[in-house]
Amino acid sequence: MAFANSAISDIIATTIESRTRAAQDNLTNNNALLMRLKERGNVKTISGGSSILEEIFYNDPNTNFANSYSGYETINISPDSPISASQWTLKNYADSVTISGPEMLQNSGKEQMIDLIATRVEVAQARLANKIDYDLHGDGTGNGGKALVGLAAIISTTPASTVGGIDGSTWTFWQNGSYTGTGLTGAALTTSTIQSAMNSVALSRVRGNDRPDLIYAGTTAYSLYLGSLQSIQRITDEKMGAAGFTAIKYYGSGGSADVVLGGGIGGNQTATRMDFINTKYLKFRPHKDRNFVAIGGDRQAVNQDAIVRLMGWSGALTTSGRQFQATLSTL
């Protein structure tokens, strides 16, 4: 449909497109997990397909025939294919930028129009980013199952669940660790017991030089760990702190990890939850053609004097190593 003032449509389109890179950066730079994944090169766009496959290597004891032998002993050469993939469905998000006919008339000067639309684009992108961030903490059941499969599913309190198309109850290698303060120490964690509990969880996720490098904590969990350190007043995390995150260091399991507050105002991590994340095996996979960009052209309802343009995002959070992740509840 043609518009009386096509320049308005052009302003909306160019304003959205010019801010696409900023919106992508705002999402990753304001989420400690996504920032770490970006540093690792694990924020990787996809170009197509209805789902994302992440290759995994696993051990099936029923078909693992590696063994010692002597002399002319027969070697078992039965086929073994310990390579598979987890499968992740793309989830789609959208928000709208609108302007009515009267607003076009009231802001008919070019600069005024750009300012008005730029502000609305900024608001729409912030709402979209905030919703994606919120769902990254969830289990994928939000909004009738249309939400992102997030940390609550990948690092689940029920590790035998099915995630990424793989049944954890059948394939035990696909189970993440799940621990509680009561289970580890006999009671809810305190400043006196949280470090020993963290040590137990961190050590449980070590394989060779693989270990958690990010501990993503809710307000209660972070406060307990912070309280356990204040008598020695040390180990601030300069790198994450410089990026604006509330963060301190954890030393254990043969290495160190950043302990980052995922709670507080606007934080979406559950208060009593502390996720031990090996970001090597986690990826954020936005679609290259739907990464905070305009969706299609302008829309104009037959009974409204207004222009609407949609802005969208599509992608998934994926893992190729669920077994390297763990969650700890302080309760």
Order of alpha helices (4+ residues) and beta strands (2+ residues): alpha-alpha-alpha-beta-beta-beta-alpha-alpha-alpha-alpha-beta-beta-beta-alpha-alpha-beta-alpha-alpha-beta-beta-beta-beta-beta-beta
